[in-house]
Structure formats: structure tokens, C-alpha cells
């Protein structure tokens, strides 16, 4: 596992959502840990990432890509919390 860099923003976000995730995750831990984007969605994200690297995104594509980046960060938080919860199960 790689190093996780914690910023004040990410720490505050984690602290803010942790109580809700403790309600939602217990029955869904395995599903959250195994979640992956479907192939069509992953292709779209990869295409937008490539265009972003080449500075060729339209304004609409940039907004779409930024939405995927935010969603990816949220999924990462869910998965991190699910891993922590799985580690505390008897």
C-alpha cells in the first residue's frame, strides 16, 4: 500500500463523513472494497485524462473530468473507511 498524504481538508472530510459511513458501510464493506468502475466509464475517464495531459479538453470535458476526479476521491475515502472497518471486525 502506498503512502497516504493527509491534508487538513482531507482529515476534516474524513472526520465529517465517518459517522455516516459507520451507519452505511457495515453491511456493504466487501462491496465497497471490491468496487471498480465499469469498463465503459473507465475508458471515458482514461480518454479525458489523456486529453487533459495534452491540454486538449473543452470546457465541458474539463467540468466532466473534474466531476470524475471528485467522485474518485470520494470512492477512495469510502474504501479507506471500509478497510479500517474490516480490520476492526472480530
PyMOL commands that set and color helices and strands:
alter all, ss='L'
color gray80, all
select helices_A, chain A and resi 8-24+29-34+39-53+59-88
alter helices_A, ss='H'
color red, helices_A
deselect
rebuild
show_as cartoon
